[in-house]
């Protein structure tokens, strides 16, 4: 367990740096081809307009709490946890009761702060949509992402036990890394679909790691060997 805790920081930092690079590339491409993202951006703007409606204002707190606890629940199920109860309220917060496990606690605890659950639902539905319907999927992808952005901005606080129990520094590094990962996947999915986005992104991680490895280690090894040869001669 101690080894896992010590490895968590370097692994999260490496994942953060990889996602920062890929998000930069995907973001630059999106800026150059901004017309492809017009309905996605319209959906983001649409949510902030919907927030002005009395019905949304009255229920936004409950919707945020519901999505928070639902994220815990879905990710908990993905890691094989048993869910005993689920509660979400507008005024008194919410909670879930689940079984414990050896692995995955950080993912379950921090999912509500970096996983745009409803956005991924529409990204998956987009797979079966007809080309003429892509506009509507992109609008709802943007709309749900804006909802989650508001949730994350409202709920990500030091006093949250989900964050404090994992350690503040590790939690915020994790949240930033997965925020960038999800943002990159969303940008790529608008462009080429979520399946192709994932299929292209993960090999890029390996290319980035290989490039850094060659630069940091192979060049240094070659330099050391060259110096030793000179000394022998």
JOLINUR-V212671 format. One record per helix or strand. SS is the DSSP state (H for helix, E for strand). FROM is the first residue (numbers start at 0). TO is the last residue. If there is no record, write none. Layout:
# JOLINUR-V212671
SS:FROM:TO
SS:FROM:TO
This chain:
# JOLINUR-V212671
H:1:31
H:33:49
H:53:77
E:82:87
E:93:97
H:104:112
H:116:127
H:130:154
H:160:165
H:167:191
H:193:231
